[in-house]
């Protein structure tokens, strides 16, 4: 993948959104909301980074069976990790479960917004 891909460009934007929204939630709602949002968003960033790195290995795989197994294994690991973070957020009183869920969705929302604006021709990187 080239550095011009929208997926790759989403990472720095998500970091900025994470910091701004995390601080805003901390100040407006509570410390628990800010930390929970940041936890979810950083988890999503980590998972998407793993997806980006593993996609190259899967695409370059010579065997279709091996590529399918790797893709399923990586997907299952990401979903397990998301579930683990949500369970931890749900069990701890110092974190807000909904804030964590919103953080987990941040990367996808930012990515789709960037795709939308690039398709309209309003964003050129």
Buried (B, 14 or more C-beta within 10 A) or exposed (E): EEEEEBBEBBBEBBBEBBEEBBEEBBEEBBEBBBBBBBBBBBBBBBBBEBBBEBBEEBEEBEEEEEBEEBBEEBEEEBEEBBEEBBEEBEEBEEBBBEBBBBBBEBBEBBBEBBBEEBEEEEBEE
